Every structure is written in structure tokens, then in C-alpha cells.
Amino acid sequence: MGTSGPCRGGIAADNLRKTSGDTAYAVQAEAMAEALGSESTARRSSPPSVIADTVAKAVTARRPRTRYAVGFGARPLIFLRRALPDRAYDALVARAMGTPTGARR
């Protein structure tokens, strides 16, 4: 049995398509998977070494912090999450990622 190569967006996009591709969230899942593989996401992504260094720091720390803000945009996103109401934050993230928000009924 053969397997296909990874889709644009890597493991995360492949898993998102696999787990949500046939659900009520299929449209949002596909949009997010596409966003994961976009050129702009690639430009904003931090190298794996940045994350690995922080994980190493956390596991060797005498008193590790509860959370670590790591990677491109982590601090501004944390600030916005705290500053904005839930719906405003969700709309901002959806717009930035190019995912449809859908209308509630």
C-alpha cells in the first residue's frame, strides 16, 4: 500500500485535513491547512531550533515557568488575546489566517 507525500503545510496541515476534512468544520479546516502552507506563514515561522532551545531551557530549569512565549509574534498575540474580547480576537485571527468565520444562526 502506497502513501502520498506530505501536502503543502506539512504534518499539521495533513493531520488537520485528515481529522476535520469530512466534518462540519471542513471549510475552516481546509482554509487553515492552506494557511499553514502559505508563503507568508513560512516567512513568519521561527526555526525549529528556537522552539527546541526553549523546550531544553524549560526542562532543565530549576523552577520552570508555566508558559513560554516563543517564536515570531508570540508576545503580541498574547497581548492581543488579553486585551480583546473573545469574538474580536477570534475575528482577528481568522482574518489574519484567511479562514472563513461563518455566520451563526
Contacts in CASP RR format, 6 or more apart in sequence:
PFRMAT RR
TARGET T0000
AUTHOR 0000-0000-0000
METHOD contacts of the structure
MODEL  1
MGTSGPCRGGIAADNLRKTSGDTAYAVQAEAMAEALGSESTARRSSPPSV
IADTVAKAVTARRPRTRYAVGFGARPLIFLRRALPDRAYDALVARAMGTP
TGARR
6 14 0 8 1.000
7 13 0 8 1.000
7 14 0 8 1.000
7 17 0 8 1.000
7 33 0 8 1.000
8 34 0 8 1.000
8 37 0 8 1.000
9 33 0 8 1.000
9 36 0 8 1.000
9 37 0 8 1.000
9 41 0 8 1.000
10 36 0 8 1.000
10 37 0 8 1.000
12 33 0 8 1.000
12 36 0 8 1.000
13 32 0 8 1.000
13 33 0 8 1.000
13 34 0 8 1.000
13 36 0 8 1.000
13 37 0 8 1.000
14 33 0 8 1.000
16 29 0 8 1.000
16 32 0 8 1.000
16 33 0 8 1.000
16 36 0 8 1.000
17 29 0 8 1.000
17 30 0 8 1.000
17 33 0 8 1.000
19 29 0 8 1.000
20 26 0 8 1.000
20 28 0 8 1.000
20 29 0 8 1.000
21 29 0 8 1.000
21 30 0 8 1.000
23 29 0 8 1.000
27 100 0 8 1.000
28 99 0 8 1.000
28 100 0 8 1.000
31 97 0 8 1.000
31 98 0 8 1.000
31 99 0 8 1.000
31 100 0 8 1.000
32 97 0 8 1.000
32 99 0 8 1.000
35 41 0 8 1.000
35 97 0 8 1.000
35 98 0 8 1.000
35 99 0 8 1.000
44 72 0 8 1.000
44 73 0 8 1.000
45 72 0 8 1.000
46 70 0 8 1.000
46 71 0 8 1.000
46 72 0 8 1.000
50 70 0 8 1.000
50 71 0 8 1.000
51 70 0 8 1.000
51 71 0 8 1.000
54 68 0 8 1.000
54 70 0 8 1.000
57 68 0 8 1.000
58 64 0 8 1.000
58 65 0 8 1.000
58 68 0 8 1.000
69 75 0 8 1.000
69 78 0 8 1.000
80 89 0 8 1.000
80 92 0 8 1.000
81 89 0 8 1.000
84 92 0 8 1.000
90 101 0 8 1.000
91 101 0 8 1.000
94 100 0 8 1.000
94 101 0 8 1.000
END
